[in-house]
Amino acid sequence: MIVKDLYMDCFRYEESALAHYIHHLLEEKKISLDDNISKNDLDKADHQKVKLMIQNNVLGFHKVGIFSLKMNQKDFVFIFAATDREAIQFYTETFHQSPVNCHEYSLDFELTRGRGGFRFGI
């Protein structure tokens, strides 16, 4: 796999640590976007610098998940949020009641109910 494809996948699938490693190696000109990525490439990184980049969120990652909040026996609300706590807070402020429960789903999860279906995803 070439570096460019892996780097783009990091953003698509919110792989912050790997994206920061690749960014660092590109910045230091230790790899290029057209190179074939290998485990050895990551060993060329200054791990302390990458750790600081991740802590400072240099690439601006803000993970968002999809949460299912149950209103009653048959109704659910889906909310995009960073955490379950944030989703519950939004739900409570919007509907003026607490949800029955709250579960996070993968963005690649396919939900089916009855004859219909709904697919989250990229």
N, CA, C and O atoms as a GROMACS GRO file, in nm:
protein
  488
    1MET      N    1   0.086  -0.118   0.000
    1MET     CA    2   0.000   0.000   0.000
    1MET      C    3   0.090   0.123   0.000
    1MET      O    4   0.190   0.128   0.070
    2ILE      N    5   0.051   0.221  -0.080
    2ILE     CA    6   0.133   0.343  -0.083
    2ILE      C    7   0.092   0.436   0.031
    2ILE      O    8  -0.020   0.431   0.082
    3VAL      N    9   0.185   0.522   0.068
    3VAL     CA   10   0.168   0.612   0.182
    3VAL      C   11   0.044   0.699   0.164
    3VAL      O   12  -0.033   0.718   0.259
    4LYS      N   13   0.023   0.752   0.045
    4LYS     CA   14  -0.091   0.841   0.020
    4LYS      C   15  -0.223   0.772   0.054
    4LYS      O   16  -0.309   0.832   0.120
    5ASP      N   17  -0.241   0.647   0.011
    5ASP     CA   18  -0.365   0.574   0.036
    5ASP      C   19  -0.385   0.549   0.186
    5ASP      O   20  -0.495   0.567   0.239
    6LEU      N   21  -0.278   0.508   0.253
    6LEU     CA   22  -0.288   0.484   0.397
    6LEU      C   23  -0.318   0.613   0.472
    6LEU      O   24  -0.398   0.614   0.566
    7TYR      N   25  -0.253   0.722   0.432
    7TYR     CA   26  -0.274   0.852   0.495
    7TYR      C   27  -0.420   0.896   0.482
    7TYR      O   28  -0.481   0.944   0.578
    8MET      N   29  -0.476   0.880   0.362
    8MET     CA   30  -0.616   0.916   0.342
    8MET      C   31  -0.709   0.827   0.424
    8MET      O   32  -0.808   0.875   0.478
    9ASP      N   33  -0.677   0.698   0.432
    9ASP     CA   34  -0.756   0.607   0.516
    9ASP      C   35  -0.753   0.649   0.662
    9ASP      O   36  -0.852   0.633   0.734
   10CYS      N   37  -0.641   0.703   0.707
   10CYS     CA   38  -0.630   0.749   0.846
   10CYS      C   39  -0.734   0.858   0.876
   10CYS      O   40  -0.794   0.859   0.983
   11PHE      N   41  -0.755   0.946   0.781
   11PHE     CA   42  -0.854   1.052   0.801
   11PHE      C   43  -0.996   0.997   0.787
   11PHE      O   44  -1.086   1.036   0.862
   12ARG      N   45  -1.014   0.907   0.693
   12ARG     CA   46  -1.146   0.848   0.670
   12ARG      C   47  -1.192   0.768   0.793
   12ARG      O   48  -1.310   0.774   0.830
   13TYR      N   49  -1.100   0.694   0.856
   13TYR     CA   50  -1.136   0.607   0.967
   13TYR      C   51  -1.089   0.660   1.103
   13TYR      O   52  -1.086   0.587   1.202
   14GLU      N   53  -1.052   0.788   1.107
   14GLU     CA   54  -1.015   0.859   1.230
   14GLU      C   55  -0.904   0.789   1.307
   14GLU      O   56  -0.913   0.770   1.429
   15GLU      N   57  -0.798   0.750   1.236
   15GLU     CA   58  -0.681   0.687   1.298
   15GLU      C   59  -0.579   0.796   1.327
   15GLU      O   60  -0.482   0.814   1.252
   16SER      N   61  -0.602   0.869   1.435
   16SER     CA   62  -0.523   0.986   1.468
   16SER      C   63  -0.374   0.956   1.485
   16SER      O   64  -0.291   1.026   1.428
   17ALA      N   65  -0.340   0.854   1.562
   17ALA     CA   66  -0.199   0.826   1.592
   17ALA      C   67  -0.122   0.795   1.464
   17ALA      O   68  -0.015   0.851   1.441
   18LEU      N   69  -0.175   0.706   1.381
   18LEU     CA   70  -0.106   0.669   1.257
   18LEU      C   71  -0.096   0.789   1.163
   18LEU      O   72   0.007   0.807   1.098
   19ALA      N   73  -0.199   0.870   1.155
   19ALA     CA   74  -0.195   0.990   1.070
   19ALA      C   75  -0.085   1.084   1.116
   19ALA      O   76  -0.014   1.142   1.033
   20HIS      N   77  -0.070   1.101   1.247
   20HIS     CA   78   0.035   1.188   1.299
   20HIS      C   79   0.174   1.131   1.269
   20HIS      O   80   0.267   1.206   1.238
   21TYR      N   81   0.189   0.999   1.278
   21TYR     CA   82   0.317   0.937   1.243
   21TYR      C   83   0.351   0.964   1.096
   21TYR      O   84   0.463   1.005   1.064
   22ILE      N   85   0.256   0.940   1.009
   22ILE     CA   86   0.280   0.962   0.866
   22ILE      C   87   0.310   1.108   0.839
   22ILE      O   88   0.402   1.141   0.764
   23HIS      N   89   0.233   1.197   0.901
   23HIS     CA   90   0.255   1.341   0.884
   23HIS      C   91   0.397   1.379   0.925
   23HIS      O   92   0.466   1.453   0.854
   24HIS      N   93   0.441   1.328   1.038
   24HIS     CA   94   0.576   1.356   1.088
   24HIS      C   95   0.681   1.307   0.988
   24HIS      O   96   0.775   1.380   0.955
   25LEU      N   97   0.666   1.184   0.940
   25LEU     CA   98   0.763   1.128   0.846
   25LEU      C   99   0.764   1.205   0.714
   25LEU      O  100   0.871   1.221   0.654
   26LEU      N  101   0.650   1.251   0.668
   26LEU     CA  102   0.643   1.334   0.548
   26LEU      C  103   0.711   1.469   0.572
   26LEU      O  104   0.787   1.517   0.487
   27GLU      N  105   0.684   1.528   0.686
   27GLU     CA  106   0.741   1.656   0.723
   27GLU      C  107   0.894   1.649   0.730
   27GLU      O  108   0.964   1.741   0.687
   28GLU      N  109   0.945   1.538   0.784
   28GLU     CA  110   1.090   1.518   0.798
   28GLU      C  111   1.152   1.467   0.668
   28GLU      O  112   1.273   1.444   0.662
   29LYS      N  113   1.069   1.449   0.565
   29LYS     CA  114   1.112   1.398   0.434
   29LYS      C  115   1.179   1.260   0.443
   29LYS      O  116   1.272   1.230   0.369
   30LYS      N  117   1.130   1.179   0.536
   30LYS     CA  118   1.180   1.042   0.551
   30LYS      C  119   1.100   0.945   0.465
   30LYS      O  120   1.144   0.833   0.440
   31ILE      N  121   0.983   0.989   0.419
   31ILE     CA  122   0.901   0.915   0.324
   31ILE      C  123   0.834   1.015   0.231
   31ILE      O  124   0.832   1.135   0.259
   32SER      N  125   0.779   0.965   0.121
   32SER     CA  126   0.700   1.050   0.031
   32SER      C  127   0.564   0.983   0.011
   32SER      O  128   0.547   0.866   0.043
   33LEU      N  129   0.470   1.057  -0.042
   33LEU     CA  130   0.335   1.005  -0.061
   33LEU      C  131   0.330   0.886  -0.157
   33LEU      O  132   0.237   0.804  -0.149
   34ASP      N  133   0.427   0.875  -0.245
   34ASP     CA  134   0.427   0.766  -0.344
   34ASP      C  135   0.504   0.643  -0.298
   34ASP      O  136   0.506   0.543  -0.370
   35ASP      N  137   0.566   0.647  -0.181
   35ASP     CA  138   0.641   0.532  -0.129
   35ASP      C  139   0.546   0.420  -0.087
   35ASP      O  140   0.429   0.444  -0.057
   36ASN      N  141   0.598   0.300  -0.086
   36ASN     CA  142   0.526   0.186  -0.030
   36ASN      C  143   0.549   0.192   0.121
   36ASN      O  144   0.663   0.200   0.166
   37ILE      N  145   0.442   0.188   0.198
   37ILE     CA  146   0.454   0.198   0.344
   37ILE      C  147   0.495   0.062   0.400
   37ILE      O  148   0.447  -0.042   0.355
   38SER      N  149   0.582   0.064   0.498
   38SER     CA  150   0.621  -0.060   0.566
   38SER      C  151   0.639  -0.030   0.714
   38SER      O  152   0.649   0.086   0.754
   39LYS      N  153   0.643  -0.132   0.795
   39LYS     CA  154   0.662  -0.116   0.939
   39LYS      C  155   0.791  -0.040   0.966
   39LYS      O  156   0.798   0.040   1.059
   40ASN      N  157   0.894  -0.066   0.884
   40ASN     CA  158   1.024  -0.001   0.904
   40ASN      C  159   1.014   0.150   0.890
   40ASN      O  160   1.089   0.223   0.954
   41ASP      N  161   0.923   0.198   0.806
   41ASP     CA  162   0.906   0.342   0.790
   41ASP      C  163   0.867   0.408   0.922
   41ASP      O  164   0.918   0.515   0.955
   42LEU      N  165   0.777   0.345   0.996
   42LEU     CA  166   0.733   0.403   1.124
   42LEU      C  167   0.845   0.404   1.226
   42LEU      O  168   0.846   0.488   1.316
   43ASP      N  169   0.939   0.311   1.214
   43ASP     CA  170   1.054   0.308   1.305
   43ASP      C  171   1.147   0.426   1.285
   43ASP      O  172   1.228   0.457   1.373
   44LYS      N  173   1.137   0.492   1.170
   44LYS     CA  174   1.221   0.609   1.142
   44LYS      C  175   1.173   0.735   1.215
   44LYS      O  176   1.244   0.835   1.219
   45ALA      N  177   1.056   0.729   1.273
   45ALA     CA  178   0.995   0.846   1.337
   45ALA      C  179   1.061   0.878   1.471
   45ALA      O  180   1.111   0.790   1.540
   46ASP      N  181   1.058   1.005   1.505
   46ASP     CA  182   1.098   1.049   1.640
   46ASP      C  183   0.973   1.035   1.725
   46ASP      O  184   0.884   1.121   1.721
   47HIS      N  185   0.966   0.929   1.802
   47HIS     CA  186   0.844   0.896   1.876
   47HIS      C  187   0.804   1.005   1.975
   47HIS      O  188   0.685   1.025   1.999
   48GLN      N  189   0.900   1.074   2.032
   48GLN     CA  190   0.870   1.181   2.127
   48GLN      C  191   0.803   1.298   2.055
   48GLN      O  192   0.707   1.356   2.106
   49LYS      N  193   0.853   1.333   1.937
   49LYS     CA  194   0.791   1.442   1.859
   49LYS      C  195   0.648   1.406   1.820
   49LYS      O  196   0.557   1.488   1.829
   50VAL      N  197   0.629   1.280   1.777
   50VAL     CA  198   0.496   1.236   1.736
   50VAL      C  199   0.401   1.238   1.856
   50VAL      O  200   0.285   1.276   1.842
   51LYS      N  201   0.450   1.196   1.972
   51LYS     CA  202   0.367   1.198   2.093
   51LYS      C  203   0.317   1.340   2.122
   51LYS      O  204   0.200   1.360   2.154
   52LEU      N  205   0.406   1.438   2.109
   52LEU     CA  206   0.366   1.578   2.131
   52LEU      C  207   0.267   1.624   2.025
   52LEU      O  208   0.173   1.698   2.055
   53MET      N  209   0.289   1.581   1.900
   53MET     CA  210   0.195   1.618   1.793
   53MET      C  211   0.056   1.564   1.822
   53MET      O  212  -0.045   1.632   1.802
   54ILE      N  213   0.050   1.438   1.870
   54ILE     CA  214  -0.079   1.378   1.902
   54ILE      C  215  -0.145   1.451   2.018
   54ILE      O  216  -0.264   1.480   2.013
   55GLN      N  217  -0.067   1.480   2.122
   55GLN     CA  218  -0.122   1.550   2.238
   55GLN      C  219  -0.174   1.688   2.200
   55GLN      O  220  -0.276   1.733   2.253
   56ASN      N  221  -0.104   1.756   2.108
   56ASN     CA  222  -0.146   1.889   2.064
   56ASN      C  223  -0.246   1.883   1.949
   56ASN      O  224  -0.293   1.987   1.901
   57ASN      N  225  -0.280   1.761   1.906
   57ASN     CA  226  -0.377   1.738   1.799
   57ASN      C  227  -0.348   1.827   1.678
   57ASN      O  228  -0.435   1.898   1.628
   58VAL      N  229  -0.224   1.820   1.631
   58VAL     CA  230  -0.176   1.902   1.520
   58VAL      C  231  -0.265   1.888   1.396
   58VAL      O  232  -0.285   1.985   1.323
   59LEU      N  233  -0.317   1.770   1.372
   59LEU     CA  234  -0.399   1.745   1.252
   59LEU      C  235  -0.548   1.774   1.275
   59LEU      O  236  -0.628   1.761   1.182
   60GLY      N  237  -0.584   1.813   1.395
   60GLY     CA  238  -0.722   1.855   1.422
   60GLY      C  239  -0.826   1.744   1.420
   60GLY      O  240  -0.938   1.765   1.373
   61PHE      N  241  -0.791   1.628   1.471
   61PHE     CA  242  -0.888   1.519   1.478
   61PHE      C  243  -0.992   1.547   1.587
   61PHE      O  244  -0.957   1.585   1.699
   62HIS      N  245  -1.116   1.530   1.554
   62HIS     CA  246  -1.226   1.542   1.650
   62HIS      C  247  -1.321   1.426   1.622
   62HIS      O  248  -1.409   1.436   1.536
   63LYS      N  249  -1.301   1.319   1.694
   63LYS     CA  250  -1.379   1.198   1.672
   63LYS      C  251  -1.528   1.224   1.697
   63LYS      O  252  -1.566   1.287   1.796
   64VAL      N  253  -1.608   1.174   1.606
   64VAL     CA  254  -1.753   1.185   1.619
   64VAL      C  255  -1.810   1.045   1.604
   64VAL      O  256  -1.771   0.970   1.515
   65GLY      N  257  -1.902   1.012   1.690
   65GLY     CA  258  -1.968   0.883   1.683
   65GLY      C  259  -2.116   0.903   1.662
   65GLY      O  260  -2.167   1.014   1.670
   66ILE      N  261  -2.186   0.794   1.635
   66ILE     CA  262  -2.331   0.800   1.624
   66ILE      C  263  -2.390   0.722   1.740
   66ILE      O  264  -2.351   0.607   1.764
   67PHE      N  265  -2.481   0.783   1.810
   67PHE     CA  266  -2.540   0.725   1.929
   67PHE      C  267  -2.690   0.706   1.909
   67PHE      O  268  -2.760   0.794   1.858
   68SER      N  269  -2.737   0.590   1.949
   68SER     CA  270  -2.880   0.559   1.946
   68SER      C  271  -2.934   0.582   2.086
   68SER      O  272  -2.887   0.521   2.182
   69LEU      N  273  -3.032   0.670   2.097
   69LEU     CA  274  -3.094   0.698   2.226
   69LEU      C  275  -3.241   0.656   2.218
   69LEU      O  276  -3.315   0.700   2.131
   70LYS      N  277  -3.280   0.570   2.309
   70LYS     CA  278  -3.415   0.516   2.309
   70LYS      C  279  -3.510   0.612   2.379
   70LYS      O  280  -3.487   0.651   2.494
   71MET      N  281  -3.616   0.649   2.309
   71MET     CA  282  -3.717   0.740   2.364
   71MET      C  283  -3.824   0.663   2.441
   71MET      O  284  -3.863   0.702   2.551
   72ASN      N  285  -3.869   0.553   2.382
   72ASN     CA  286  -3.972   0.468   2.442
   72ASN      C  287  -3.961   0.330   2.378
   72ASN      O  288  -3.861   0.301   2.313
   73GLN      N  289  -4.063   0.246   2.394
   73GLN     CA  290  -4.056   0.108   2.343
   73GLN      C  291  -4.029   0.097   2.194
   73GLN      O  292  -3.967   0.000   2.150
   74LYS      N  293  -4.074   0.195   2.114
   74LYS     CA  294  -4.061   0.180   1.969
   74LYS      C  295  -3.985   0.292   1.899
   74LYS      O  296  -3.956   0.280   1.780
   75ASP      N  297  -3.952   0.399   1.967
   75ASP     CA  298  -3.888   0.513   1.902
   75ASP      C  299  -3.744   0.534   1.950
   75ASP      O  300  -3.714   0.524   2.069
   76PHE      N  301  -3.658   0.562   1.853
   76PHE     CA  302  -3.518   0.588   1.880
   76PHE      C  303  -3.478   0.717   1.811
   76PHE      O  304  -3.536   0.757   1.711
   77VAL      N  305  -3.377   0.782   1.866
   77VAL     CA  306  -3.320   0.901   1.805
   77VAL      C  307  -3.172   0.873   1.785
   77VAL      O  308  -3.107   0.815   1.872
   78PHE      N  309  -3.118   0.913   1.670
   78PHE     CA  310  -2.976   0.897   1.644
   78PHE      C  311  -2.910   1.034   1.646
   78PHE      O  312  -2.955   1.127   1.579
   79ILE      N  313  -2.805   1.045   1.725
   79ILE     CA  314  -2.737   1.172   1.743
   79ILE      C  315  -2.587   1.154   1.718
   79ILE      O  316  -2.526   1.061   1.769
   80PHE      N  317  -2.531   1.243   1.638
   80PHE     CA  318  -2.386   1.246   1.618
   80PHE      C  319  -2.325   1.330   1.728
   80PHE      O  320  -2.366   1.444   1.749
   81ALA      N  321  -2.227   1.274   1.799
   81ALA     CA  322  -2.164   1.345   1.909
   81ALA      C  323  -2.026   1.285   1.935
   81ALA      O  324  -1.993   1.177   1.886
   82ALA      N  325  -1.945   1.356   2.012
   82ALA     CA  326  -1.811   1.308   2.046
   82ALA      C  327  -1.816   1.199   2.154
   82ALA      O  328  -1.734   1.107   2.153
   83THR      N  329  -1.911   1.210   2.246
   83THR     CA  330  -1.920   1.114   2.356
   83THR      C  331  -2.067   1.082   2.384
   83THR      O  332  -2.157   1.154   2.341
   84ASP      N  333  -2.090   0.973   2.457
   84ASP     CA  334  -2.227   0.940   2.496
   84ASP      C  335  -2.284   1.047   2.588
   84ASP      O  336  -2.403   1.078   2.582
   85ARG      N  337  -2.200   1.103   2.670
   85ARG     CA  338  -2.244   1.210   2.762
   85ARG      C  339  -2.295   1.332   2.684
   85ARG      O  340  -2.398   1.390   2.719
   86GLU      N  341  -2.222   1.368   2.579
   86GLU     CA  342  -2.263   1.480   2.494
   86GLU      C  343  -2.395   1.450   2.423
   86GLU      O  344  -2.480   1.538   2.410
   87ALA      N  345  -2.411   1.326   2.376
   87ALA     CA  346  -2.535   1.286   2.308
   87ALA      C  347  -2.654   1.291   2.404
   87ALA      O  348  -2.761   1.340   2.368
   88ILE      N  349  -2.635   1.241   2.526
   88ILE     CA  350  -2.742   1.243   2.626
   88ILE      C  351  -2.778   1.386   2.663
   88ILE      O  352  -2.896   1.418   2.678
   89GLN      N  353  -2.679   1.472   2.677
   89GLN     CA  354  -2.705   1.611   2.711
   89GLN      C  355  -2.787   1.679   2.600
   89GLN      O  356  -2.882   1.751   2.629
   90PHE      N  357  -2.749   1.657   2.475
   90PHE     CA  358  -2.823   1.715   2.363
   90PHE      C  359  -2.967   1.663   2.361
   90PHE      O  360  -3.061   1.739   2.342
   91TYR      N  361  -2.982   1.532   2.380
   91TYR     CA  362  -3.115   1.469   2.382
   91TYR      C  363  -3.201   1.533   2.492
   91TYR      O  364  -3.315   1.572   2.468
   92THR      N  365  -3.146   1.542   2.611
   92THR     CA  366  -3.220   1.595   2.726
   92THR      C  367  -3.262   1.741   2.703
   92THR      O  368  -3.374   1.779   2.736
   93GLU      N  369  -3.171   1.820   2.647
   93GLU     CA  370  -3.203   1.962   2.619
   93GLU      C  371  -3.308   1.974   2.508
   93GLU      O  372  -3.391   2.065   2.510
   94THR      N  373  -3.305   1.883   2.413
   94THR     CA  374  -3.397   1.889   2.300
   94THR      C  375  -3.536   1.836   2.335
   94THR      O  376  -3.637   1.898   2.299
   95PHE      N  377  -3.542   1.722   2.405
   95PHE     CA  378  -3.669   1.656   2.431
   95PHE      C  379  -3.720   1.675   2.574
   95PHE      O  380  -3.828   1.627   2.608
   96HIS      N  381  -3.644   1.742   2.657
   96HIS     CA  382  -3.683   1.771   2.796
   96HIS      C  383  -3.718   1.645   2.876
   96HIS      O  384  -3.809   1.646   2.958
   97GLN      N  385  -3.644   1.540   2.850
   97GLN     CA  386  -3.658   1.415   2.926
   97GLN      C  387  -3.528   1.337   2.908
   97GLN      O  388  -3.451   1.364   2.815
   98SER      N  389  -3.504   1.242   2.994
   98SER     CA  390  -3.386   1.157   2.982
   98SER      C  391  -3.417   1.039   2.891
   98SER      O  392  -3.529   0.989   2.890
   99PRO      N  393  -3.318   0.994   2.814
   99PRO     CA  394  -3.342   0.877   2.729
   99PRO      C  395  -3.347   0.749   2.813
   99PRO      O  396  -3.294   0.744   2.924
  100VAL      N  397  -3.411   0.647   2.760
  100VAL     CA  398  -3.417   0.518   2.828
  100VAL      C  399  -3.277   0.456   2.832
  100VAL      O  400  -3.236   0.400   2.933
  101ASN      N  401  -3.205   0.467   2.719
  101ASN     CA  402  -3.067   0.420   2.715
  101ASN      C  403  -2.993   0.491   2.601
  101ASN      O  404  -3.053   0.565   2.523
  102CYS      N  405  -2.863   0.467   2.595
  102CYS     CA  406  -2.779   0.528   2.494
  102CYS      C  407  -2.671   0.429   2.455
  102CYS      O  408  -2.597   0.379   2.540
  103HIS      N  409  -2.661   0.400   2.324
  103HIS     CA  410  -2.561   0.306   2.274
  103HIS      C  411  -2.489   0.368   2.155
  103HIS      O  412  -2.551   0.430   2.068
  104GLU      N  413  -2.357   0.349   2.151
  104GLU     CA  414  -2.280   0.397   2.036
  104GLU      C  415  -2.275   0.289   1.929
  104GLU      O  416  -2.262   0.170   1.959
  105TYR      N  417  -2.286   0.331   1.803
  105TYR     CA  418  -2.278   0.241   1.689
  105TYR      C  419  -2.160   0.280   1.602
  105TYR      O  420  -2.121   0.397   1.597
  106SER      N  421  -2.105   0.183   1.534
  106SER     CA  422  -2.001   0.207   1.435
  106SER      C  423  -2.064   0.279   1.317
  106SER      O  424  -2.181   0.258   1.286
  107LEU      N  425  -1.987   0.364   1.252
  107LEU     CA  426  -2.039   0.432   1.134
  107LEU      C  427  -2.060   0.335   1.018
  107LEU      O  428  -2.125   0.371   0.919
  108ASP      N  429  -2.007   0.215   1.028
  108ASP     CA  430  -2.027   0.114   0.924
  108ASP      C  431  -2.138   0.016   0.960
  108ASP      O  432  -2.154  -0.085   0.892
  109PHE      N  433  -2.214   0.044   1.063
  109PHE     CA  434  -2.319  -0.045   1.111
  109PHE      C  435  -2.443  -0.032   1.025
  109PHE      O  436  -2.485   0.079   0.991
  110GLU      N  437  -2.502  -0.146   0.989
  110GLU     CA  438  -2.627  -0.145   0.914
  110GLU      C  439  -2.740  -0.180   1.010
  110GLU      O  440  -2.737  -0.284   1.076
  111LEU      N  441  -2.838  -0.094   1.017
  111LEU     CA  442  -2.951  -0.112   1.107
  111LEU      C  443  -3.070  -0.157   1.024
  111LEU      O  444  -3.105  -0.092   0.925
  112THR      N  445  -3.133  -0.266   1.064
  112THR     CA  446  -3.254  -0.312   0.996
  112THR      C  447  -3.366  -0.325   1.098
  112THR      O  448  -3.344  -0.368   1.211
  113ARG      N  449  -3.481  -0.286   1.056
  113ARG     CA  450  -3.598  -0.295   1.143
  113ARG      C  451  -3.718  -0.319   1.055
  113ARG      O  452  -3.749  -0.239   0.966
  114GLY      N  453  -3.786  -0.428   1.077
  114GLY     CA  454  -3.900  -0.462   0.990
  114GLY      C  455  -3.850  -0.490   0.850
  114GLY      O  456  -3.754  -0.565   0.832
  115ARG      N  457  -3.913  -0.430   0.753
  115ARG     CA  458  -3.873  -0.453   0.613
  115ARG      C  459  -3.776  -0.348   0.563
  115ARG      O  460  -3.716  -0.364   0.457
  116GLY      N  461  -3.761  -0.243   0.639
  116GLY     CA  462  -3.673  -0.134   0.595
  116GLY      C  463  -3.534  -0.150   0.651
  116GLY      O  464  -3.508  -0.238   0.733
  117GLY      N  465  -3.448  -0.067   0.607
  117GLY     CA  466  -3.311  -0.071   0.656
  117GLY      C  467  -3.249   0.066   0.644
  117GLY      O  468  -3.296   0.150   0.568
  118PHE      N  469  -3.144   0.086   0.718
  118PHE     CA  470  -3.072   0.212   0.714
  118PHE      C  471  -2.926   0.180   0.738
  118PHE      O  472  -2.893   0.103   0.828
  119ARG      N  473  -2.840   0.238   0.661
  119ARG     CA  474  -2.696   0.213   0.676
  119ARG      C  475  -2.623   0.343   0.705
  119ARG      O  476  -2.630   0.440   0.628
  120PHE      N  477  -2.553   0.343   0.818
  120PHE     CA  478  -2.464   0.454   0.846
  120PHE      C  479  -2.340   0.425   0.765
  120PHE      O  480  -2.320   0.311   0.724
  121GLY      N  481  -2.260   0.520   0.740
  121GLY     CA  482  -2.132   0.488   0.679
  121GLY      C  483  -2.082   0.593   0.583
  121GLY      O  484  -2.146   0.693   0.551
  122ILE      N  485  -1.964   0.561   0.542
  122ILE     CA  486  -1.890   0.653   0.456
  122ILE      C  487  -1.908   0.612   0.313
  122ILE      O  488  -1.854   0.675   0.222
   0.00000   0.00000   0.00000
